[in-house]
Amino acid sequence: MKKQTSRIAIGLTLLLACVTANSQVTNEISGSYDVRGTGADEAGDLFLISNVFFSQQSDPNSLTRAKKGGKWGFLNSSGSFVIAPQFDWVSKFSEGLAAVLVKKRYGFIDETGRFVIKALYKDAGDFSEGLARVKIGGATVYPYGVTMGKRNDNNWQFIDKSGNTVFKIKADEVADFSEGLAAARIIKSNRYLLCGYLDKQGGWAIAPQFERCEPFSHGTAKVIHNEEWRLIDRQGKVLAEKPLSQ
């Protein structure tokens, strides 16, 4: 009888340990990490529970990205799929919309899973300050840094939440808007890649002149100029006489 009681006690202890562990992992899921473009191994960046991969989210009130059976969808706070796994990849929700990849094209859905902007694009960023960058030609850029086809097209455009084109820009790379400016990189006549910052009309607020451009935050941005990190203001003026440590 003592042996049987002991086995029951051990069984209950193990069961409670499993429940506690699952609860801890589920709570961690409401945190955030976007693995797209990192080149990291997918399984190493996601939680696996009952054959479902969970991605962390920065906003605990937002839907959680999850992958099951090779397809991505979204879970609510109870862990139930509210948008069924049906996409080849999904971004986190940003300003109410998420980029999704389906049949080698990117589009945007709302939190009901309805397509607000059709899947027409070869690449897409998150909505930020009402605009999102999309690529309209050339190679399709896949998650984890994989590119299918030749990178022979530099036609980007920024669209609003209705899918209307706000402006177009020929650039090698563009970033999301931050504090009214978006970093963009172009090939100059001497074939060097230099970056600057675009305004929301598509003009160069700060001409391409840096080797690397970080997003603006609190009125300043970090850039690499002449192979050294510097701090600039919104007019592109270098603020620090000495190079920044990075």
Secondary structure, DSSP 4 states (H G I P E B T S, - for coil): -HHHHHHHHHHHHHHHHHHHHHHHHHHHHTS----TTS---HHHHSEEETTEEE---S-TTSPEEEEETTEEEEE-TTS-EEEEEEESEEPPPBTTBEEEEETTEEEEE-TTS-EEEEEEESEE---BTTBEEEE-SSPEEPGGG-EES-----EEEEE-TTS-EEEEEE-SEE---BTTBEEEEEE-TTS-EEEEEE-TTS-EEEEEEESEEPPPBTTBEEEEETTEEEEE-TT--B--SSPPP-
